[in-house]
Amino acid sequence: MKNLSRSLSISLSALILLSGCSGGNESVYIDTSDTESGDNYFGGDISENFSYNTCNKNIMNDKFTFDGSLLYVSGPPEMTVDINSGQVRVFCDVPGCAHKENSPDCLGYNNFWYATAAPDGIYYTDSDKLCLYDGEQKVIFTNDFFTDYEEENHPDAKNDLSKLLLIDNTLYVFGTTFCYTYDIQTKQLSEPFKVTGGVSLAVASDGKKIYTATDSGEMYMYDFDTNEYKKTGDNIWTVQYKNGYVYYVQYENEIPMLYRADTELKESVKLIEDCYVNFLVTESHIYYQNFSDEALGAYVCDLDGKNAKPIQFPKEDPNVVGKAIVPGLLYITPAGNTDKVCMKGGAYEEYIFVIEDGSDEVSKLISLYDYQDPINRW
């Protein structure tokens, strides 16, 4: 499991965000005449054309959420990226804000954990709270539930909430081993129910069942008809649902294999050998990286795992003379309800590579470098 251990340490460290807008000597305001207006953020008119379900979240894509062509990128600082125009903005509309860690009330450093776009705004978790940003920050509810697992293994964070899924009007709100459902129209919150046996690295649902892959490599399935969950496999480190199938990565002799199964997990077929946990299934293709060597090759193939083609990344940054582009470990996400795929990569995770679904070529290169906090690049 040496490759998995190395990759998980990279992925988990990417989720650690610095919090607060504390004081300091550095200037925290700038002349507003030199900065673009902050009106390009989630909230306000997000509901007009929103029609996308978020059925999957894992440690390789829970830094993103989409509304139309607008990509939200978890920071620090938090950013929005228009994948059509290439425009990048810090997720903040505080007049004159310099978007630094010590800027008072800067939303760019607010830490919108597990952000998930919805028709009424952007939902996120903050420790034990489910929150909504719709132009204002609102607390939906504070969790006081925990199981014996949380109390024994995470006593200081036993009430914390984590990943979110949105399917139609139902928001699935996960704790470590449990889940709530929240109807974003009626505002009704369910009682919590246990869905898994450990810390979830990945969660997926078709609205009838919930699938989880844990930090101990166990896979669980929760059935809404029976209100019961059960363990369904070992050495499984991520899971996704797409169009009637469950996809999961299972390690065999330290090599990750991608499988596709029916929703009952009774019949499965191996699709790809050497497929890392950051794979993405679209309407017609699979995007993935291999991880058995240091090359971290990225590929696109058909839904049956055949006809794999390497992704053609640009060799140099056209805006920086002599700067080579090394994609590295990629965070791959679907571009909302568009026909595009986005990959975040580079030495400092400073690039968004936009690809038309089915293509093996990058159609747009967007740099985040000038917007990133230099202190927090890693």
N, C-alpha and C positions, 0 to 999 in steps of 0.2 A: 504493500500500500504506500510505497515511498512517494509515488507521483501524486496520489490523492492527498497525502498529508501535506506535501509541499504546496499543492494548489489550494487546499483549504485554508492554510495559514495565510496565503496571499489574499484569498477572497474574504476571509473574516476580517482581516485588518483593513480591507477597503470599506467595511461597514462602520468603522469607528469614527465618529464625527465629534469635533470639538464643539462645546455648547457655550452659550452666554454671549452677552454684549457688554462686557465689563469696561471699566475706564482705562485710560492710558494716556501717554503723552502724544502719541501720533494723532494727526488730524483725522477727525472722523466725519467731517463734512467737506463737500467740494462745491464749487460754483455751479449752480444748476444750469447756467447758460452753456456749460461745456459738456453736458451729459444729456443723453436721450431721455425722453419721458419714460416713466415706469408703468405704462399702461398695458404692456404686453405680458400679462401674467394670468395664471389660472384664477377663475372666479368671475363674477359679473355675467358675461354672456356665454359662459361655457356650455350652458344647457341647450342652446339653440340647435346644434348639429351633433350632439353627443349620442353615439349609438354603438359603443364598443364594450364587450365583456372582458374582464380580466379574470381568466380561469386558472392562471398559473402564477405562482411566485416562488422564487428560490434565491439563494444567496448570490446568484449571478445576474439577476435581473430586477431585484427589488429596490434598485437605485433609480428606477425609471417609472414614469407613467406618461400616458399620451392623451391628448384631445385633438383630434384632427391632425394637423401637421405640426402641432406644438408639443415638443418633447420636454418633459420636466426631468432634470438631472440632479440627483442628490449630490451635495457638495462635500466640504465647504468651499465656496459658498453655493447655495442652491441656485440653479440656473434654469432658464427656459431657452430652447433652441427651436427655431422655425426651420424644419428640414427642407422646406421648399426654397425659402429665400436665403437660408444660411445665417439669419440674424440671431445673435446671442444676447441675452439680457440676464442680469442678476435678478433673481426672484425677489424683488423688493420695489415698493412704490413710495417709500419714505422720501419726501422732498429733500434734495441736497445730500442724501446719504452717500458716503464714500464706499459703502459695501465692504467694510473691514470688520474684523472680529470684534473690535472695540467700538463699533458704531452703535449708538443707542437705538434699540428697537429694530435693528436691521433684520428683515425677514430672511435674508440670504444666509444668516447664521442661526436660524431658529430651529434647525434640525427637524424637518418634516419626515420622521421615520416612516418607512414603508408607504410612502405617498401613493394614493390611488385615485385617479380622476373619476368623477361621477357627474351626472347631469347637473347637480346642484353645487358643485365645487370640487375641492380636493380633500379627501379624507386622509388622515394620518394618525399615528399613535405617538404618545408622549408619556413614556413610562407606563403608568396604570390607567391612562386616559385615552379614549377615542375622541379625536378632534376633527373639526371641519373648518377649512378655510374657503370662504366665499366672498372674499374682499375684507372680511373680518375673521379673526380667530375665535372659534367657539368650541367649548367642551361639550360633547354629546353625552358621555357618561364616564364615570370613574369605576373601575373594576375593583371589587373586594373579594372576588372568588379565587380560590386556589384548590389544588388537590394535594394529596400526600406527597406526590412526586415533587411539586414545586416547593413545598415546605421542607422536604428533606434535602433536595439538591440545589435549590436557589432561594434560600430563606430571605435574603435581602431584596429579592426581586420577584417574590412569589405571586404578586398581583399584576406583574407587567404584561402588557399586550404587545403583539408583534405584527405578523403579516396580515394583509387584507386582500380579499378577493371580492370582485363585484360581478354578479351574474344577474342580468336584467335589473330588477330593483332591489335585490338582496345583497347586502354587504356581509361577507363572512369575516368575522373579527376573531383572530386567533390569539390565544395565550400560549404558554409553553406546550401543554398537552390538551388544552380544551378550546372550545370555540363558542361564539355567540353568532346569531344571525340578527341583522338589523335591517328593517325595511325602510329604505330612504324616502319613500313616499308617505307611508302611514306613521313613520317614526316609532314603530313597535320594535322592542328589543326582546329577544327570546331569553329563556333561562340558559345558563351555560351547560355544555355537554362535553364529555371527554371523547376525543377523537383519535388519540395516538398515545404511544407509550414512552416518548422521549422528546427531546428538543427537535423541532422540525426544521430541517434545512430547506425543505421544499414542500409546498402544499398545492393541491390541484383539485378541481371539482367540476362535475358536469351538472350540478344542481340536484342530483339524486344521491351521489356518493361523494365522499371526501377522501382523497388519497394523500398520504404524508410519507416523506422519507426523512429519517431521523439522523442525528449526529452519531449514532452507533451503527448506522448502516441497515436499520430495520425499516421495512415498509409496512404501513397499516392502511386499512380501508374501513371507513365508517359508512354505514348504510342508514339513510334517513327512514326507510321503511321499517326497519327493525330497531332503530335507535341503539345499535350496537357497533362496536369496532373490533377488528381482529387483525392480528399480524399475518402478512401475506408473503413475506420474503426477507432474505438477508443479503448483505453486501450490496444493497441498493442505496444510491446516494442522491438521486434526484428523480422527480416524477413530473410529467406534464399530461394534460388532457387536451385532445384536439379532435373535433368532428367524429365522435363516437369511438375513439381509441385512447388507450392509456399508453404513454411512452415512458420508459424508465431506463436508467443506466445501472447496470449491475456489473460489479468487478469480478473477473475470472482470471486467476493467476496474475493479479496486479494490472490487468488490462481492462479498461472500461468498455462494455458492450452495450449497444443500444437495442432495446427490445420494444416491440409493439404488442399490446394485448387488448382483448375485449374488456369492457367495463367491469365484468365480473372477475377478471384476472384468471380465467380458466384456461384460455388458450393464448399462447404467445409465440412470436417469431422473432428471431434475431435479424436485425436490419444492418447494423454497422459494427464492425470491430474497431476498437480504438476510437471511441467517441466520448469526448469529455463531457462533464456535467453542464456545460454552458450551451448545449445544443438548443435549437429552436425549430419547431415544426410550424410551417405556414400552411396556406391552403393547398399548395401544390409541391412544396419542396421541404427539404431538411437542410439547415445550416448548422455546421458543427466544426469543432477543432479536434485534432488528435492530440494525445498528450504522452505518448510513449517515448518521445524524443524531445530535444530542446528546440526543435524548429517550430513547434506549435502551428503546424499547417492548418489552414482554414479551408473548408470545402462546402460546396452545395451539391445535393444529389436529389434524385427523385424520392417519392414517399416510400418506395420499396427498398431504399438504400442503394440503388444502382445508379450508374452513370454519374459518378462523383467527378466534379471538376474543381480544381483549386481556385480560390478567390484571388483575383488580380488586384492587389493593393498598389496605390501610387508609391513610387520609390522615393520621391522627395517632396517636401512641402513647397508648393509653388510660390508661397509668400515669404519664405525664409531661405535665402541663398545658402546652398550647401547643407541644409538640414535633411538628413535621411529619415525616412519613416520606417519604424519597426513596429508592426501591429502588436506583437506580444500577446499576452492573455486577453481575450476579448470578452466583453459583456454584450450579449446579443439579445435584442428585444424586437418584437414586432412593432411597426410604426402605426399603432392604433388600428383604425379601420381603413388604412391606406394599403396600397399594394407594394409597400416598401419594407425593408429590413434595416435596422440600425445596429451598428457595432461600435462600441466605445473601446478604444485601445490607444497604444502608443506608450512611450517610455514613462510618461507622467499621466497616462489616461487622458491625454489632451486632445484627442481627435474623435470626431463622430464620422464614421464611414457609412454613407447612405447607399443602399443597393436596391435596385428594382427586383421584386420577388421573382426568382427563377434565373436571375442573371449571376454571372461570376465576376462582374466588373463593378467597381465603385463608381457610382454616378455623381456623387457629390462628396467633397471633403470639407468638413467644418472643424475649425480649430477653436478649442476652449482655452488655450494657453494664456492669453492675455486677461482672461476673466478668473482664472484660478488663483487661489491664495497661495503665494510662493511658500509660505511657512508650512502649509499642509500638503504640498506635493510630496509624493512618496514613490 
